[in-house]
Amino acid sequence: MTDDTTLRARTEDLAEALAVAGPRLDDATRARVQQAVDGVRERLALGVDHTVVALAGGTGSGKSSLFNKIARLGFADVGVKRPTTARVTACSWDDGAEALLDWVGVDRERRIVQADELEDEQGQALGGLVLLDLPDHDSVEPRHREVVDRVLPLVDLLVWVVDPQKYADHALHSGYLRESVGMEASMLVLLNQVDTVPPARREELLADLGRLLEDDGLRGVPVVPVSARTGQGVAQVREILEKACARRSVAAGRAAGELDAAAQTLLAQTPAEIPWQLGPAVERELPALVDATGLDAVAGQVGAAVRNGYGKPEFPVADRDAVTLVRARWLTRAGASLRPGWQRALAEAVDGADPLRAQVTAATQTVDLDARGPARSRLVKRIAAGALGLAAAAAVVALLVTTGVVDAASPWPAVAWGAAAALAVVGAGLWAGALAARRSLARRREDEVRRAGREALSRVLVEGLGTPTQRLLAEHRRAHELAQAARDLPAAGPLTHAVRLPTTLTAPASSTPAAEDRPLAAARD
């Protein structure tokens, strides 16, 4: 797969992730990712035949002098004029970079094309190079930093020029270098004015600069000591630029770094693990809704009404505070692993406390509170009462016969007592059976009310809270997967790491005996 194809796939993945997660991201993250997507799309539309290299640095770092030294021209502003210039200067090594410079925003009068006759055969290796000289990022003029901030994301290879006096500048490290983690393969740091540093101090100075870069989170960024005044190190810089121009993945490398950094920013807003499941979440909150609706009490009233044969149970209106607390606990547990923007989106996605309470109340009204007794209970009781009544009558007759009040020959007394006993047994049995059937039905109805009520309340939790939560977490997962894909697809290799860089430069012997005893000079190119 070509660099263009890979980058386009990664860019579209990141764009889709932004479309999914956009409303839930903070403004800075959304702007950062959108800037990367737009910038890479525009850069790819212009092609990757040119390598855009920008010299950036603070006031007095000597980047304009280095620009002139690399370009072998005297085009860039230096000295007194420089701090007043908020415009970008560009030198291109062919005349086909006009559209690219328009995109970067370089004024036409600030452009120059390197003439072939000014370059030797080795210089032809810089074909396709577009070298930019940016304003000072630490200028007192706010427009300068605005220009730097606008141009930096657009370049393919970023060269930071620092000097021995200000290489540890907090504004540089906190405002720029620490924000460039992930784009080390498209960066280079030049320690300019190295001729002002005593030879014995150079190794220490370079080591300190390297340590600061590592503290910023930048690993493997090459550091080259140079001097625009004497030309030391300029040949090594041109060699790096030649090697960069020879690689068609240069622009892709910078774009890949932009995508990596933006995707990492987005991934920080969409952590991978969201330990939440619908079933357990519903089971946790269901008992609270059962209490809020008085479901168990109403079920007991239904059972009592069935047993007693009278009563009309009703559900009370759901307790608002209890429903509000259920919703709050749901949001806390479901959103525990989400970033604030996603938590707010979750709160907006689920039903509010009042609509949820209305749904709970409506759900309880669908539960059948059938307090009727068994269908044949009255008939059985009437038969039982009749049998008991006949048993009583038979017992009276048997007593009269037995006592001689009624004259009846044997075996009628025994028959009368037997009939009374049989009718009593039948009547008592029928009456006890009717009572048992009513109690059994009461238990069944009570259980049915509880089951139906819990099912209705579970549906409210699923529809009002669960389904919106699942939908939002699915979007969260999708955004994470897309952002991960934007990072994990193969990216272009490092731009500068393959170049063997010097760590020190041998300076000519000083004609001044006390040269090594001087403090670090503040010379300006």
C-alpha positions as a printed Julia matrix, in Angstrom:
525×3 Matrix{Float64}:
   0.0     0.0     0.0
   1.42    3.41   -0.93
   1.98    6.24    1.53
  -0.86    8.19   -0.06
  -3.3     5.29    0.2
  -2.34    4.49    3.77
  -2.55    8.1     4.86
  -5.9     8.61    3.19
  -7.28    5.52    4.93
  -5.96    6.69    8.28
  -7.24   10.21    7.69
 -10.73    8.97    6.88
 -10.71    6.73    9.96
  -9.78    9.73   12.09
 -12.39   11.9    10.38
 -15.09    9.31   11.05
 -13.95    8.99   14.67
 -14.26   12.76   15.0
 -17.74   12.69   13.45
 -18.83   10.06   15.98
 -17.16   11.59   19.05
 -17.16   15.26   18.05
 -20.05   16.59   20.17
 -18.64   14.84   23.25
 -15.11   16.21   22.98
 -13.78   19.37   24.54
 -13.16   22.28   22.2
  -9.38   21.93   22.24
  -9.43   18.22   21.36
 -12.04   18.69   18.66
 -10.09   21.56   17.1
  -6.82   19.62   17.32
  -8.2    16.56   15.55
 -10.1    18.61   12.96
  -6.94   20.58   12.19
  -5.0    17.37   11.64
  -7.68   15.89    9.38
  -8.04   19.05    7.31
  -4.29   19.62    7.11
  -3.46   16.1     5.97
  -6.28   16.11    3.43
  -5.08   19.38    1.97
  -1.45   18.26    2.0
  -2.29   15.02    0.21
  -4.35   16.92   -2.33
  -1.19   18.87   -3.21
   0.82   15.67   -3.54
   3.99   14.64   -1.74
   6.55   15.54   -4.39
   7.78   18.5    -2.38
   9.38   18.46    1.04
   8.4    21.46    3.15
  11.06   22.25    5.76
  10.55   25.07    8.27
  13.19   26.78   10.38
  11.58   27.82   13.66
  13.06   29.39   16.75
  13.2    32.33   19.09
  14.54   35.82   18.76
  18.28   35.87   18.22
  18.59   32.14   17.51
  20.03   32.91   14.08
  17.57   30.95   11.99
  17.42   33.61    9.26
  21.19   33.49    8.92
  21.0    29.69    8.73
  18.26   30.01    6.13
  20.57   32.15    3.98
  23.49   29.8     4.6
  21.53   26.69    3.58
  20.0    28.43    0.57
  23.33   30.1    -0.29
  21.41   33.35   -0.69
  20.92   36.58    1.24
  17.15   36.68    0.94
  15.86   36.28    4.5
  15.7    39.26    6.87
  18.37   39.3     9.56
  19.49   41.7    12.26
  17.41   44.74   13.16
  14.7    44.17   10.56
  13.84   40.64   11.63
  11.8    41.31   14.79
   9.46   43.54   12.82
   8.65   40.9    10.19
   5.65   38.65   10.78
   5.77   37.1     7.34
   7.17   33.75    6.23
  10.09   33.64    3.81
  10.39   30.72    1.39
  13.06   29.33   -0.91
  12.13   26.49   -3.26
  14.51   24.37   -5.29
  12.11   24.18   -8.27
   9.44   26.42   -9.72
   6.56   23.99   -9.25
   5.8    24.79   -5.62
   3.51   27.79   -6.17
   0.3    25.97   -5.18
   2.01   24.5    -2.14
   3.26   27.92   -1.02
  -0.2    29.38   -1.56
  -1.54   26.68    0.75
   1.11   27.41    3.37
   0.29   31.12    3.06
   3.62   32.56    1.94
   3.27   35.98    0.31
   4.47   35.98   -3.3
   7.01   38.71   -2.67
   8.53   36.55    0.09
   9.33   33.64   -2.26
  12.46   32.86   -4.23
  13.36   29.96   -6.48
  16.9    28.6    -6.17
  18.62   29.04   -9.52
  20.39   25.98  -10.91
  23.58   27.91  -11.54
  23.91   28.65   -7.82
  23.92   24.97   -6.93
  26.66   22.41   -7.52
  25.93   18.84   -8.52
  25.41   17.85   -4.9
  22.94   20.68   -4.48
  20.71   19.12   -7.1
  19.83   16.51   -4.48
  17.72   19.2    -2.83
  15.27   19.14   -5.72
  11.73   19.4    -4.4
  12.82   21.16   -1.21
  10.78   24.11    0.03
  12.62   25.87    2.86
  10.67   28.25    5.12
  11.99   30.87    7.52
   9.35   31.51   10.18
   8.92   34.54   12.44
  10.22   34.36   16.0
   7.86   32.35   18.18
   8.79   34.39   21.28
   8.45   37.83   19.73
   6.68   40.56   21.68
   4.45   40.94   18.64
   1.51   38.48   19.03
   1.08   38.23   15.25
   4.43   36.44   15.0
   3.33   33.54   17.17
   0.0    33.38   15.34
   1.89   32.9    12.07
   4.15   30.23   13.61
   1.19   28.35   15.11
  -0.61   28.41   11.78
   2.33   27.2     9.68
   3.88   24.54   11.93
   1.19   21.88   11.33
   1.59   22.34    7.57
   5.27   21.46    7.22
   6.86   18.07    6.58
  10.12   18.51    8.45
  10.35   20.9    11.39
  13.8    22.27   12.27
  14.06   24.03   15.62
  16.96   26.47   15.83
  18.15   27.24   19.36
  21.15   29.1    20.72
  23.42   28.48   23.75
  21.73   31.23   25.76
  18.07   30.27   25.31
  17.98   26.56   24.44
  16.21   25.84   27.75
  13.56   28.55   27.2
  10.37   27.5    28.96
   8.13   28.99   26.26
   9.79   26.81   23.63
   9.62   23.57   25.61
   6.16   23.97   27.14
   4.51   25.72   24.23
   5.92   23.71   21.33
   8.3    20.82   21.94
   6.15   18.98   24.48
   3.23   19.31   22.11
   5.23   17.56   19.38
   5.53   14.15   21.04
   4.85   11.49   18.41
   6.39   13.51   15.57
  10.03   12.94   16.44
  10.67   11.36   13.04
   9.87   14.69   11.38
  11.93   16.9    13.68
  15.49   18.19   13.87
  17.1    20.48   16.44
  20.03   22.75   15.49
  22.16   24.24   18.25
  23.33   27.4    16.48
  26.18   29.76   17.47
  28.21   26.81   18.66
  31.34   28.81   17.75
  30.62   31.02   20.79
  30.87   28.02   23.14
  34.29   26.95   24.49
  35.15   23.51   23.05
  35.35   22.01   26.51
  31.74   23.0    27.18
  30.15   21.81   23.93
  29.69   18.16   24.89
  28.06   19.19   28.18
  25.82   21.68   26.38
  24.66   19.12   23.82
  24.04   16.55   26.53
  21.95   19.04   28.51
  19.9    19.9    25.42
  19.34   16.19   24.73
  18.2    15.67   28.32
  15.7    18.53   28.05
  14.27   17.02   24.87
  13.85   13.65   26.6
  12.17   15.4    29.52
   9.76   16.84   26.97
   8.93   13.27   25.9
  10.88   13.5    22.63
  13.0    10.42   22.0
  15.61   10.14   19.27
  15.36   13.68   17.89
  18.72   14.45   16.23
  20.62   17.45   17.6
  23.21   19.05   15.31
  25.61   21.77   16.52
  26.04   24.45   13.85
  27.27   27.96   13.3
  25.69   30.19   10.69
  28.57   32.62   11.12
  31.42   30.17   10.41
  29.45   27.61    8.4
  30.25   24.78   10.79
  27.63   22.04   10.64
  25.8    23.56    7.67
  27.09   20.8     5.4
  25.63   18.19    7.75
  22.3    20.01    7.73
  22.24   20.07    3.93
  23.09   16.37    3.92
  20.09   15.66    6.13
  17.86   17.74    3.86
  19.21   15.92    0.81
  18.43   12.55    2.33
  14.99   13.79    3.32
  14.26   15.05   -0.2
  15.39   11.73   -1.65
  12.65    9.94    0.27
   9.16   10.17   -1.17
   7.7     9.45    2.27
   8.87   12.74    3.77
   5.54   14.52    3.51
   3.84   11.29    4.46
   6.02   11.06    7.56
   4.98   14.46    8.81
   1.34   13.77    7.98
   1.57   10.43    9.75
   2.97   12.18   12.8
   0.08   14.67   12.73
  -2.4    11.79   12.51
  -0.66    9.88   15.3
  -0.68   12.88   17.63
  -4.31   13.74   16.85
  -5.4    10.11   17.21
  -3.61    9.86   20.54
  -5.38   13.01   21.7
  -8.7    11.48   20.68
  -7.87    8.15   22.33
  -7.25   10.0    25.58
 -10.9    11.08   25.4
 -12.14    7.56   24.56
 -10.52    4.98   26.88
 -10.82    1.42   25.69
 -12.26   -0.33   28.74
 -15.81    0.58   29.78
 -16.76   -2.09   32.37
 -20.54   -1.84   32.05
 -23.23   -4.39   31.16
 -26.96   -3.84   30.76
 -28.25   -6.92   32.64
 -26.35   -6.37   35.88
 -27.06   -2.63   35.71
 -30.81   -3.27   35.55
 -30.64   -5.83   38.36
 -28.8    -3.35   40.58
 -31.42   -0.6    40.25
 -34.58   -2.7    40.03
 -35.0    -3.17   43.82
 -34.94    0.61   44.3
 -37.75    1.07   41.77
 -39.68   -1.76   43.43
 -39.49    0.17   46.69
 -40.3     3.48   44.98
 -43.55    2.06   43.58
 -44.56    0.03   46.65
 -44.77   -3.05   44.42
 -44.33   -5.6    47.2
 -46.95   -3.91   49.39
 -49.45   -3.75   46.51
 -48.8    -7.43   45.69
 -49.51   -8.29   49.34
 -52.75   -6.29   49.21
 -53.83   -8.24   46.13
 -53.19  -11.51   47.97
 -55.17  -10.33   50.98
 -58.05   -9.2    48.78
 -58.17  -12.6    47.08
 -58.12  -14.43   50.43
 -60.71  -12.18   52.06
 -62.93  -11.73   49.05
 -62.94   -7.94   49.22
 -60.62   -4.96   48.69
 -59.32   -2.99   45.66
 -55.53   -2.41   45.71
 -53.95    0.45   43.73
 -50.38    1.55   42.97
 -49.36    4.88   44.49
 -47.53    7.49   42.37
 -43.84    6.58   42.21
 -41.67    8.44   44.7
 -39.83   11.19   42.78
 -36.78   11.34   45.03
 -36.27    7.59   44.78
 -36.54    7.65   40.97
 -34.13   10.6    40.79
 -31.65    8.7    42.95
 -31.93    5.63   40.69
 -31.14    7.75   37.63
 -28.2     9.44   39.38
 -26.69    6.12   40.44
 -27.14    4.77   36.93
 -25.25    7.71   35.42
 -22.49    7.45   38.02
 -21.89    3.76   37.42
 -22.29    3.77   33.63
 -20.18    6.89   33.22
 -17.45    6.05   35.73
 -14.85    5.37   33.0
 -16.01    8.1    30.61
 -14.44   11.5    30.14
 -16.51   14.56   31.18
 -17.81   15.29   27.68
 -19.07   11.74   27.28
 -20.59   11.83   30.77
 -22.54   14.95   29.85
 -23.66   13.28   26.62
 -24.82   10.24   28.61
 -26.85   12.43   30.96
 -28.48   14.07   27.94
 -29.13   10.74   26.2
 -31.04    9.0    29.0
 -34.47   10.06   30.2
 -34.72   12.82   32.78
 -36.0    12.19   36.3
 -39.54   13.44   35.63
 -40.07   11.55   32.34
 -38.61    8.45   33.98
 -40.98    8.81   36.91
 -43.92    9.17   34.53
 -42.84    6.0    32.72
 -42.53    4.15   36.02
 -46.03    5.24   37.04
 -47.42    4.28   33.63
 -45.71    0.9    33.8
 -47.33    0.07   37.14
 -50.74    0.83   35.65
 -50.23   -2.0    33.16
 -49.95   -4.54   35.98
 -53.2    -6.51   36.44
 -54.33   -6.22   40.09
 -56.92   -9.01   39.93
 -58.37   -9.43   43.43
 -61.18  -11.79   42.45
 -61.48  -15.15   44.2
 -61.68  -18.56   42.52
 -64.35  -18.74   39.83
 -66.41  -21.54   41.56
 -65.65  -20.5    45.08
 -69.19  -19.31   45.85
 -70.83  -22.42   44.37
 -68.54  -24.73   46.35
 -69.17  -22.77   49.52
 -72.93  -22.93   48.94
 -72.76  -26.68   48.4
 -70.58  -27.01   51.5
 -73.03  -24.89   53.51
 -75.94  -26.98   52.2
 -74.16  -30.19   53.11
 -73.4   -28.9    56.58
 -77.0   -27.76   56.93
 -78.29  -31.18   55.93
 -75.78  -32.76   58.28
 -77.18  -30.69   61.1
 -80.75  -31.66   60.19
 -79.81  -35.31   59.97
 -78.13  -35.07   63.37
 -81.31  -33.57   64.89
 -83.44  -36.37   63.42
 -80.95  -38.97   64.66
 -81.07  -37.44   68.14
 -84.87  -37.43   68.19
 -84.98  -41.03   67.06
 -82.33  -42.06   69.55
 -84.09  -40.37   72.48
 -87.46  -41.87   71.5
 -89.03  -38.57   70.74
 -89.65  -39.94   67.29
 -90.61  -43.55   67.13
 -88.54  -45.29   64.54
 -87.51  -48.85   64.43
 -83.99  -50.04   63.89
 -81.92  -49.43   61.78
 -83.17  -45.87   61.24
 -81.35  -44.33   64.19
 -78.04  -45.64   62.82
 -78.92  -44.52   59.32
 -79.75  -41.03   60.58
 -76.46  -40.73   62.45
 -74.51  -42.06   59.46
 -76.14  -39.59   57.1
 -75.42  -36.71   59.47
 -71.78  -37.7    59.74
 -71.35  -38.16   56.0
 -72.95  -34.83   55.18
 -70.78  -33.09   57.83
 -67.64  -34.6    56.36
 -68.62  -33.6    52.83
 -69.58  -30.09   53.86
 -66.41  -29.54   55.94
 -64.26  -30.95   53.16
 -65.84  -28.7    50.56
 -65.47  -25.66   52.82
 -61.81  -26.41   53.61
 -61.12  -27.02   49.92
 -62.64  -23.68   49.01
 -60.5   -21.93   51.6
 -57.33  -23.71   50.39
 -58.09  -22.86   46.78
 -58.55  -19.2    47.72
 -55.28  -19.13   49.66
 -53.43  -20.81   46.78
 -54.92  -18.37   44.3
 -53.98  -15.48   46.58
 -50.35  -16.62   46.59
 -50.34  -17.02   42.8
 -51.9   -13.61   42.24
 -49.44  -12.03   44.66
 -46.51  -13.65   42.83
 -47.92  -12.65   39.44
 -48.21   -9.03   40.51
 -44.62   -9.05   41.72
 -43.36  -10.72   38.53
 -45.38   -8.51   36.2
 -44.4    -5.41   38.16
 -40.7    -6.25   38.07
 -40.9    -6.95   34.34
 -42.66   -3.64   33.72
 -40.12   -1.73   35.81
 -37.23   -3.57   34.1
 -38.59   -2.45   30.74
 -38.62    1.14   31.97
 -34.99    0.86   33.05
 -34.0    -0.7    29.73
 -35.92    1.72   27.53
 -35.37    4.89   29.52
 -31.8     4.33   30.69
 -30.3     1.13   29.27
 -30.84    1.49   25.53
 -29.56    5.12   25.38
 -26.54    4.05   27.43
 -25.81    1.12   25.12
 -26.12    3.38   22.08
 -23.73    5.98   23.48
 -21.2     3.38   24.62
 -21.34    1.77   21.18
 -20.47    5.15   19.65
 -17.7     5.54   22.23
 -16.33    2.12   21.29
 -16.58    2.94   17.59
 -14.73    6.23   18.04
 -11.99    4.44   19.99
 -11.62    1.72   17.34
 -11.41    4.27   14.52
  -8.88    6.4    16.39
  -6.87    3.27   17.14
  -6.95    2.31   13.47
  -5.73    5.8    12.55
  -2.68    5.15   14.73
  -2.01    1.49   14.13
  -1.97    1.31   10.34
   1.6     1.23    8.98
   3.1     4.7     8.91
   6.03    6.13    7.04
   9.46    5.49    8.53
  11.58    8.07   10.33
  12.81   11.0     8.29
  16.07   11.76    9.99
  16.93    8.81   12.2
  18.76    7.03    9.38
  21.26    9.89    9.13
  24.35    9.45   11.25
  24.67   12.75   13.08
  27.67   14.25   14.81
  27.48   15.04   18.51
  30.28   17.57   18.55
  32.08   19.77   16.11
  35.77   20.39   16.14
  36.26   24.11   16.38
  39.39   25.85   15.1
  41.84   26.84   17.75
  41.07   30.23   19.19
  43.62   32.98   18.75
  42.52   34.41   22.08
  44.23   32.65   25.0
  41.29   33.21   27.35
  38.65   31.97   24.9
  37.65   28.98   27.0
  37.25   31.16   30.09
  34.65   33.43   28.5
  30.94   33.03   29.43
  28.61   31.66   26.74
  28.39   34.42   24.19
  25.15   36.02   23.23
  26.33   36.56   19.66
  23.61   36.96   17.11
  23.93   35.98   13.45
